[in-house]
Amino acid sequence: YESAVIYYDTKDYAKAREEFQKAYDISKDPEFLVNLSAVAAKQKQYPAAIKYLEEYINECPNAPDTFSARQRVDDLKIAL
C-alpha cells in the first residue's frame, strides 16, 4: 500500500495501479478497489475505473461512502 501511494503521489500511475492491485490480491480488502478506480481514472481508463467502483459498491453496499462511490460512477460514465 505504502509504495502504491508513493507512486500515486509522484504521478507514476502505472506503478501505483500495479502495487494497489497486488495489495488487493493479497488482502482482498475492498477499499483497494477505490484506490484502483482512482488510478484508472487518472490514466483515463474510465471503463476500468467504473468496474472497480462497481465491484466496491457490490462488496460494500452499506459502506458510508457508497453514495459518493455511486456519484463517482455517474461522473466517470459522463467522462467516458
C-alpha positions as CSV (number, residue, x, y, z in Angstrom):
1,Y,0.0,0.0,0.0
2,E,2.7,2.5,1.0
3,S,4.7,2.0,-2.2
4,A,1.4,2.4,-4.2
5,V,0.7,5.7,-2.5
6,I,4.2,7.0,-3.2
7,Y,3.9,6.1,-6.9
8,Y,0.5,7.7,-7.0
9,D,1.8,10.9,-5.3
10,T,4.6,11.1,-7.9
11,K,2.2,10.5,-10.7
12,D,3.6,7.1,-11.7
13,Y,0.1,5.8,-12.2
14,A,1.1,2.6,-13.9
15,K,3.3,1.5,-11.0
16,A,0.7,2.7,-8.5
17,R,-2.0,0.7,-10.1
18,E,0.2,-2.4,-10.1
19,E,1.0,-2.0,-6.4
20,F,-2.6,-1.4,-5.5
21,Q,-3.6,-4.5,-7.5
22,K,-1.0,-6.5,-5.6
23,A,-2.3,-5.2,-2.3
24,Y,-5.9,-6.1,-3.2
25,D,-4.9,-9.5,-4.5
26,I,-3.2,-10.3,-1.2
27,S,-5.7,-8.7,1.2
28,K,-9.0,-8.8,-0.7
29,D,-9.7,-5.5,1.2
30,P,-12.4,-3.8,-0.9
31,E,-11.0,-0.4,0.0
32,F,-8.3,-1.0,-2.5
33,L,-10.9,-1.1,-5.3
34,V,-11.5,2.6,-4.6
35,N,-7.7,3.2,-5.0
36,L,-7.6,1.2,-8.2
37,S,-10.5,3.2,-9.5
38,A,-8.8,6.5,-8.8
39,V,-5.6,5.4,-10.5
40,A,-7.5,4.1,-13.5
41,A,-9.4,7.4,-13.8
42,K,-6.0,9.3,-13.7
43,Q,-4.9,7.0,-16.6
44,K,-8.2,7.9,-18.4
45,Q,-9.1,4.3,-18.4
46,Y,-12.7,5.0,-17.4
47,P,-14.3,1.6,-18.1
48,A,-11.8,0.1,-15.6
49,A,-12.4,2.9,-13.1
50,I,-16.1,2.2,-13.3
51,K,-15.6,-1.5,-12.9
52,Y,-13.6,-1.1,-9.8
53,L,-16.1,1.2,-8.2
54,E,-19.0,-1.1,-9.1
55,E,-17.2,-4.0,-7.5
56,Y,-16.6,-1.9,-4.4
57,I,-20.3,-1.0,-4.2
58,N,-21.3,-4.6,-4.6
59,E,-18.9,-5.8,-1.9
60,C,-19.7,-3.0,0.5
61,P,-23.3,-1.9,-0.1
62,N,-23.6,-0.5,3.4
63,A,-20.3,1.4,3.5
64,P,-20.6,5.1,4.5
65,D,-19.1,6.2,1.2
66,T,-21.3,4.1,-1.1
67,F,-23.4,7.1,-2.1
68,S,-20.3,9.1,-3.1
69,A,-19.0,6.0,-5.0
70,R,-22.2,5.8,-6.9
71,Q,-21.9,9.5,-7.8
72,R,-18.3,8.9,-8.9
73,V,-19.5,6.1,-11.2
74,D,-22.0,8.5,-12.8
75,D,-19.3,11.1,-13.2
76,L,-17.0,8.5,-14.8
77,K,-19.7,7.4,-17.2
78,I,-20.1,11.1,-18.3
79,A,-16.3,11.3,-18.8
80,L,-16.5,8.1,-20.8
